[in-house]
Amino acid sequence: MLNEARNRLAQFQSDLKAAGHGVAIMTDESSIAYLAGFWGYLSIEFGRPTMLLVYADEDPVVITPLMESEMVGAMTWIENVQTWEDSGPNRWEAVLARILGDKQIRIGIEDNLIPAIVRNMLIATYPDTVLEDVSPILGRRRMIKSPAEIDVMRQAGNIAGAMMQAAEGSLTAGAPEFESALAVMNAGTRKAAEFLTAKGVEAFISPLIHNLQILQSGTDTSMVHRRASVKTYEVGDPVYFCFCNMAQFKQYKLGFDRMFHIGEISDEAADVQEAAIAAQQAALSAIRDGVVAEDVAAAANEVYQERGYETGYRTGRSIGVSYLEAPELKQGDKTVLKAGMTFAVDGGISIDGRLGGRIGDSIVVTRNGFEYLTDYPRKLLLV
């Protein structure tokens, strides 16, 4: 994957040159991982920005905290790694200004992703400089995944499948929700470890599956993103698992959701869940190379309307090294789908205060349709 990242960076440099940009300051962790092959663990939330300066006609430069520099240097091929310290004359602002020089006319940034402290520093230091968004340039590159990227996402799908199997196995009346979350993390971690070695860059990849499990049970299934709690399951409860913030591997993120029912399913809950499944399947049936993104959403929305439901959800989102990339499967997005694009495709209904019905899978677009990256039964699931 390092060679792929090196090639992607070279392509991005060509794109910058064609667009007339001299330098772009990349600050988003997913963009840096995509272009330079490394990532850190103490970032802007600790006041410690890491930056990748991509020049159209010069070698790239990494700016990273001194404490992270040894690991960063071992993960990337980029030779020019500049370090900064928390106090004194070598703070990150001073290091960035020294590298950029006294005068800059145009600086490329990721407009919606750049940390405020970095943007404010650039505005104060270069008041006459135009900050221009280069996110669309890189975004167009990231839409189509390479075979190597898709292979990693397939591995992530296998890990997610092990997580969902553990989720189902944890469901019994009287058990607390958080025990399901522990089972999910344990199963996912063990599966991820099977794909890793302690050699090369993989030595820096943790198999640990983490983040707060999105899980609701009973009438709380209408609360789409509530986290696992100490609440206990009851017979007849629907239980919803979303792995969209957990199903990830080697920086690639998937979407994957399932709904289970403990012991029995009410007629209403069955109707809602079957409608969600049907809407997802209608959307998937519409996916193939050449289809417009909003038309996929329209296929799902037609099912909701026929079944007498409304939904405020988008039908899908592009996935990759970010949780959300472009395009999205929703009304108004007229992007034409291409083979190699990857999406999380959902079916979802919420009836406030009562219940919800949801399902989600990750897929890759092919010339004549799609292939699943995640796999688990797509039907009413009674445990």
Buried (B, 14 or more C-beta within 10 A) or exposed (E): BBEBBBEBBEEBBEBBEEBEBBBBBBBBBBBBBBBBBBBBEEBBEEEBBBBBBBBBEEEBBBBBBEEBBEBBBEBBBBEEBBBBBEEEEBEBBEBBBEBBEEEBEBBBBBEEBBBEEBBEBBEEBBEEBEBBBBBEBBBEEBBBBEEEBBBBBBBBBBBBBBBBBBBBEBBBEEBBBBBBBBBBBBBBBBBBEEBBEEEEBEEBBEBEBEBEBBBBBBBBBBBBEBBBBEBBBEEBBBBBBBBBBBBBBBBBBBBBBBBBBBBEBEEEBBBBBBBBBBBBBBBBEBBBBEBBBBBBBBBBBBBBEEBEBEBEBBBBBBBBBBBBBBBBBBBEBEBEBEBBBBBBBBBBBBBEEBBBBBBBBBBBBBEEBBEBBBBBEBEBBEB
